[in-house]
Amino acid sequence: MRIAFLVSTFPAISETFILNQVTGLIERGHDVHILANEQGETPEVHADVVNYRLLKETIYSRTPKNPGERLLRAIPLAFSAFGKRRLLILRSLNVLKYGWKAASLRHLYDTVAFSKDGHYDIIHCHFGYNGLRGVHLREIGGLNGKIVTSFHGVDVNVRAVLRANASYGELICKGDFFTANSDFMLGRISSLGVAKERAAKLPAGVSVTRFPSVERRVQADDKVVMLTVARLVEVKGVEYAIRAVARLIPRFPKIEYNIVGDGPLRAELQNLVAVLGATDHIYFLGAQTADQIRLLYAQAHIFVLSSIVAKDGAEEAQGVVLLEAQATGLPVVATAVGGIPESVLDGKSAFLVPQRDVDVLADRIGYLIEHPEIWPGMGRAGRAHVEANYDIEKLNDRLVAIYEQVLSS
């Protein structure tokens, strides 16, 4: 099959699930291309971007963010392509039909970039807003192929995103098939009008071979290392994990809490750690490469993800880091929001707690610190759960089957 992945940014450090699908399809012999607006982090962040030479298979539309620059660059861009693709360009500028997406010239940039070789069997759009983008580009004639749209969370849970995309009514009507990464998300897109026969659950998976399991044990005088891997944004609720760990320091002076990730709340969270007097125990490690994160998983004893439902409606749809942590044998403490309860085994591989409840969060983390003898059993349960339900090899086979089903319908 000839497959295009329509995304906003590539490569993106927080979207390894897309990279895993791309490389898995290539290994299965499919011709895969990536259509993106802009280039994200340096390719070295994900070794597979280099190993599979994916930037050679990526086309960027590079729509300028500044409106003035966007207009100035659009004029020569449109004229250079006008001879052979005048109808496509005129359609991309149809403001009456496409509203601000045409008026902002985003469709023009996409059409010029992607229409040079826009014939595919499958156009796989990640996030609902890119699904709507794909439907428009196919209608314009810039792309051809069956459109599969994968919803991931922010595209459905954040109220402002839903409003900006008119709750995806046009996408649901014109798209060919839809996937969601959890039953929680299936329910969300069903409430928008996606029929059951046109949707399937397809979780984001992990490569279990890349996350080897390590049995966690600790000696009496050893420090206990806790780990969170998350963007530093409201929905991840890192504030509550910081407060919980700070409460535990007087009882357990040899604990260490490492926070991997970056984001707009970093300065605020660092200030909170200082106010709580925990700077000798809580460390911000910033963004890390995939290889560095795997090493940090292996060195940790307990994984914490204290996600919340944010003010804008954002909610954890699945929690891929929970799968990675469990694959390595880490016992988990997480909050029972969104799709998180599906990603862990409460009472077996993880303890689930209410969101924003620092008392209960601290209690469960403290219990794990006091009872290291239960870590290996929790680790084995988590590893088995991931192998059975989230192995990327099995999920990529399922993805191919979905494509074949769409093409045959």
C-alpha positions in Angstrom: 0.0 0.0 0.0 1.0 3.6 -0.6 0.3 5.4 2.7 0.5 9.1 3.7 0.6 10.2 7.3 -0.9 13.7 7.6 0.4 15.4 10.8 1.1 18.9 12.2 4.7 18.5 13.2 7.3 15.8 12.4 9.3 14.6 14.3 7.6 15.4 17.6 9.1 14.1 20.8 5.7 13.6 22.5 4.3 11.6 19.5 6.4 8.4 19.4 3.1 6.5 18.7 3.1 8.0 15.2 6.7 7.2 14.6 6.1 3.6 15.8 3.3 3.2 13.2 5.4 4.7 10.4 8.4 2.4 11.0 6.1 -0.7 11.6 4.4 -0.1 8.2 7.8 0.3 6.5 9.0 -2.9 8.0 5.9 -4.6 6.6 6.8 -3.5 3.1 4.5 -0.5 2.7 5.5 2.8 0.9 5.0 5.4 3.7 5.3 9.2 3.3 4.8 11.9 5.9 3.0 15.2 5.2 3.6 17.8 7.8 3.3 21.5 8.3 6.6 22.0 10.1 9.7 20.2 11.3 9.8 19.6 15.0 12.7 18.6 17.2 16.0 17.5 15.7 15.9 14.0 14.3 18.4 12.8 16.9 15.6 13.0 19.5 14.2 9.8 17.9 16.9 7.5 16.5 14.4 5.9 14.2 14.0 9.1 12.3 17.6 8.8 11.2 17.7 5.0 11.0 14.8 4.9 8.6 15.8 8.1 6.8 12.3 9.4 7.4 13.1 13.1 6.6 13.7 12.0 3.0 10.1 10.7 3.0 8.6 13.9 4.6 7.1 16.8 2.7 6.6 20.0 4.6 4.1 22.7 3.7 5.9 25.2 6.0 3.0 27.6 6.5 4.5 30.7 8.2 2.9 31.5 11.6 3.1 35.3 11.1 0.1 36.4 8.9 2.1 39.1 7.1 4.9 36.7 6.2 2.3 34.1 5.2 0.7 36.5 2.7 4.0 37.7 1.2 5.3 34.2 0.7 2.0 33.0 -0.7 2.0 35.3 -3.7 5.1 33.9 -5.5 4.2 30.4 -4.2 0.8 30.5 -5.9 2.2 31.9 -9.1 4.9 29.3 -9.4 2.4 26.5 -9.2 -0.5 28.2 -11.0 0.2 27.0 -14.5 -0.3 23.2 -13.9 -2.5 23.4 -10.8 -4.6 26.6 -11.2 -7.9 24.8 -10.4 -6.4 23.3 -7.2 -5.1 26.7 -6.1 -8.4 28.5 -6.8 -10.3 25.8 -4.8 -7.9 26.1 -1.9 -8.8 29.8 -1.7 -12.5 29.2 -1.6 -13.3 31.2 1.6 -17.1 30.7 1.3 -16.6 26.9 1.5 -13.6 26.6 3.8 -13.8 29.7 5.9 -10.7 30.7 7.9 -8.7 27.7 6.8 -8.8 29.1 3.2 -8.6 32.8 4.3 -5.5 32.0 6.4 -3.9 30.5 3.3 -3.2 27.2 5.1 -5.0 25.2 2.5 -3.0 27.0 -0.2 0.3 26.0 1.4 -0.8 22.4 1.9 -2.2 22.1 -1.6 1.0 23.4 -3.3 3.2 21.2 -1.2 1.2 18.0 -1.1 -0.4 17.9 -4.6 2.8 17.2 -6.5 2.5 13.5 -5.8 -0.8 13.3 -3.8 -2.2 9.9 -4.8 -2.3 7.4 -2.0 -4.2 4.3 -1.0 -4.6 5.5 2.6 -4.2 9.0 4.1 -3.9 8.5 7.8 -4.6 11.7 9.7 -3.5 11.9 13.3 -5.7 14.1 15.5 -9.2 15.1 14.4 -8.2 18.6 13.2 -5.8 17.0 10.7 -8.6 14.6 9.6 -10.7 17.7 8.7 -7.7 19.1 6.9 -7.3 15.9 5.0 -11.0 15.9 4.0 -10.6 19.4 2.7 -7.4 18.7 0.7 -9.1 15.6 -0.9 -12.1 17.7 -1.8 -9.8 20.4 -3.3 -7.9 17.7 -5.2 -4.6 18.1 -3.5 -4.7 14.6 -2.1 -6.4 11.4 -3.2 -7.1 8.3 -1.1 -9.2 6.8 1.7 -9.0 9.0 4.8 -8.5 7.3 8.2 -8.5 9.6 11.2 -7.1 8.8 14.6 -8.3 10.7 17.6 -5.9 11.1 20.5 -7.5 13.3 23.2 -6.7 17.0 22.9 -8.6 17.0 19.6 -11.8 16.0 21.4 -11.5 16.8 25.0 -10.4 20.4 24.8 -13.6 22.5 24.3 -11.9 25.3 22.3 -10.5 22.7 19.8 -13.9 21.2 19.3 -15.5 24.6 18.7 -12.8 25.6 16.2 -13.5 22.5 14.2 -17.3 22.6 14.5 -17.2 19.4 16.5 -15.9 17.6 13.4 -19.3 17.3 11.7 -17.9 17.7 8.2 -15.1 15.2 9.0 -17.5 12.6 10.4 -19.7 12.9 7.3 -16.9 12.7 4.7 -14.1 10.7 6.4 -13.9 7.0 5.7 -12.8 5.5 9.0 -11.9 6.5 12.5 -9.8 5.1 15.3 -9.5 6.0 19.0 -6.8 5.0 21.5 -9.1 3.8 24.3 -12.7 2.9 25.1 -12.9 6.2 26.8 -12.1 8.0 23.6 -14.4 5.7 21.5 -17.2 6.9 23.7 -16.2 10.5 23.1 -16.1 10.2 19.3 -19.3 8.2 19.4 -21.0 11.1 21.2 -19.9 13.3 18.3 -21.7 11.1 15.8 -19.2 8.5 14.6 -21.1 5.3 13.9 -19.7 2.1 15.6 -19.2 0.4 12.2 -16.9 3.2 11.1 -14.7 3.2 14.1 -12.3 0.9 16.0 -10.2 1.0 19.1 -6.5 1.2 18.2 -4.3 2.0 21.3 -0.9 3.6 21.0 1.5 0.8 21.5 5.1 0.4 22.7 7.9 -1.8 21.5 8.3 -4.3 24.3 11.7 -5.3 23.0 12.9 -1.7 23.5 11.7 -1.5 27.1 13.2 -4.6 28.8 11.8 -5.5 32.2 14.0 -5.0 35.3 13.0 -6.5 38.6 12.9 -3.7 41.1 14.6 -4.3 44.5 16.2 -2.0 47.0 18.5 -2.4 50.0 17.7 -0.9 53.3 20.1 2.1 52.9 19.4 2.7 49.2 17.5 5.7 48.0 14.1 5.2 46.4 13.8 6.9 43.0 10.5 8.0 41.6 9.9 9.1 38.1 7.4 11.1 36.0 7.6 11.5 32.2 5.2 14.2 31.1 4.8 17.6 29.4 4.7 20.3 32.0 1.2 21.4 31.3 -1.9 21.6 33.5 -3.5 18.3 32.4 -0.5 16.3 33.6 -1.1 17.4 37.2 2.6 17.4 38.1 1.9 19.9 40.9 0.1 17.3 42.9 2.9 14.7 42.6 5.3 17.3 43.8 3.2 18.2 46.8 2.8 14.5 47.6 6.5 13.7 47.4 7.4 16.8 49.5 5.1 15.5 52.2 6.9 12.2 52.2 10.4 13.6 52.6 10.4 13.9 56.5 9.4 10.2 56.6 11.7 9.0 53.8 14.7 11.3 53.7 16.4 9.1 51.0 13.8 9.6 48.3 14.5 11.2 44.9 11.9 12.3 42.4 12.9 12.9 38.8 10.6 14.8 36.4 11.3 14.4 32.7 9.7 16.8 30.2 9.4 20.5 29.6 6.5 22.9 29.1 5.1 26.3 30.0 4.6 25.4 33.7 8.3 24.5 34.3 9.2 27.8 36.1 6.1 27.7 38.2 6.7 24.1 39.2 10.3 24.7 40.0 9.2 27.6 42.2 6.8 25.3 44.0 9.6 22.8 44.8 11.7 25.7 46.2 8.8 26.9 48.4 8.2 23.4 49.7 11.9 23.1 50.5 12.3 20.0 48.3 15.1 21.1 45.9 17.5 18.4 47.3 15.0 15.7 46.4 13.0 16.8 43.4 14.8 17.4 40.1 13.7 18.7 36.7 15.6 16.9 33.9 13.9 18.6 31.0 13.3 17.0 27.6 15.3 13.8 27.1 15.9 11.6 24.1 14.1 8.2 23.8 17.3 6.4 24.7 17.8 8.6 27.8 14.2 8.0 28.9 14.6 4.3 28.7 17.7 4.5 30.9 15.7 6.6 33.5 12.9 4.0 33.5 15.5 1.3 34.3 17.0 3.3 37.1 13.7 4.2 38.8 11.7 2.2 41.4 8.2 3.8 41.2 6.4 5.6 38.4 4.0 8.4 39.1 1.4 10.1 36.8 -0.9 12.4 38.6 -3.0 13.7 35.6 -6.1 15.7 36.1 -9.1 17.0 34.1 -7.8 20.5 33.1 -9.9 23.7 33.1 -10.2 23.6 29.3 -11.5 20.1 29.4 -8.2 18.4 28.5 -8.1 14.8 29.9 -5.7 11.9 29.6 -6.9 9.7 26.7 -4.5 6.8 27.3 -1.2 7.6 28.9 1.5 6.0 26.8 4.2 6.6 29.4 2.2 4.3 31.7 2.7 1.5 29.1 6.4 2.2 28.9 6.8 2.2 32.6 4.9 -1.0 33.1 6.8 -2.7 30.3 10.0 -2.0 32.2 8.5 -3.5 35.4 7.9 -0.3 37.3 5.1 -0.3 39.9 2.8 2.7 39.1 0.7 5.2 41.1 -1.7 7.2 38.8 -4.9 9.1 38.9 -8.2 7.5 37.7 -9.1 10.0 35.0 -9.9 9.6 31.3 -8.4 6.4 29.7 -5.8 5.8 32.4 -7.8 3.0 34.2 -7.7 1.0 30.9 -3.9 1.4 30.7 -3.1 -0.2 34.0 -4.3 -3.0 36.3 -5.6 -1.3 39.4 -4.4 -3.2 42.5 -2.1 -5.4 40.5 0.3 -3.3 38.4 -0.7 0.1 39.8 -2.6 2.0 42.4 -5.2 4.4 41.1 -6.1 7.4 43.2 -8.6 10.3 42.8 -7.3 13.3 40.9 -6.0 16.4 42.8 -6.1 14.4 46.1 -2.6 14.9 47.5 -3.4 13.0 50.7 -4.3 9.8 48.9 -1.5 10.2 46.4 1.1 10.5 49.1 -0.4 7.6 51.0 -0.1 5.2 48.0 3.4 6.3 47.1 4.4 6.0 50.8 2.9 2.5 50.9 5.0 1.4 47.9 8.2 2.9 49.5 7.5 1.0 52.7 6.7 -2.3 50.9 9.4 -2.9 48.3 8.7 -6.6 48.5 5.6 -6.1 46.3 7.4 -4.3 43.5 8.5 -7.4 41.6 5.0 -8.8 41.5 3.5 -5.5 40.4 6.2 -5.3 37.7 5.5 -8.7 36.3 1.7 -7.9 36.2 2.4 -4.7 34.4 4.7 -6.3 31.9 2.2 -9.0 31.1 -0.5 -6.5 30.6 1.5 -4.5 28.1 2.6 -7.6 26.2 -0.9 -8.8 25.9 -2.6 -5.6 25.0 -0.2 -2.9 23.8 2.6 -4.6 21.9 3.3 -2.3 18.9 3.9 -5.3 16.6 0.4 -6.7 17.3 -1.2 -3.3 17.0 0.6 -2.5 13.7 -0.8 -5.8 12.3 -4.2 -4.6 13.4 -3.6 -1.2 11.7 -2.8 -2.9 8.4 -6.0 -5.0 8.8 -8.0 -1.7 9.3 -6.5 -0.3 6.1 -7.4 -3.4 4.2 -10.9 -3.2 5.5 -11.2 0.4 4.5 -9.9 -0.2 1.0 -12.3 -3.1 0.5 -15.4 -1.2 1.6 
